Amino acid sequence: MGGLNARVKAMLSGAAVGIANGLFGGGGGMIAVPLLSGAMNFQEKAAHATAILIIAPVSFAGAIAYIISGYAALNVIIPAAVGMTAGGALGALLLNKLPLSAVKIIFVAVMFAAGIRMILP
């Protein structure tokens, strides 16, 4: 990934992920993976792995903003962060072991379930 055009794509993609994560309180990874694999030509598994690394600082920044704004409480954030860290480590291990087709199916299923959950009361 070299050149000005690639850097502009990376910055715009990063901005889209950050805006989605900040606006919705999460979900940046759902946008990061398609942007990395489509617009930035990453291999699928590399896109998933890179999305994890991108989301960590974005989520941390969002959490700080939500705490400062009074929308979130540390008694919820800290246990959730511990669980998410453990889950992220497990997911990273599974990413290395699962075939790409399984990763794609799981990703689409999670995106679909999240979308359905968002529209239902």
Secondary structure, 3 states (H helix, E strand, C coil): CCHHHHHHHHHHHHHHHHHHHHHHCCCHHHHHHHHHHHHCCCCHHHHHHHHHHHHHHHHHHHHHHHHHHCCCCHHHHHHHHHHHHHHHHHHHHHHHHCCHHHHHHHHHHHHHHHHHHHHCC
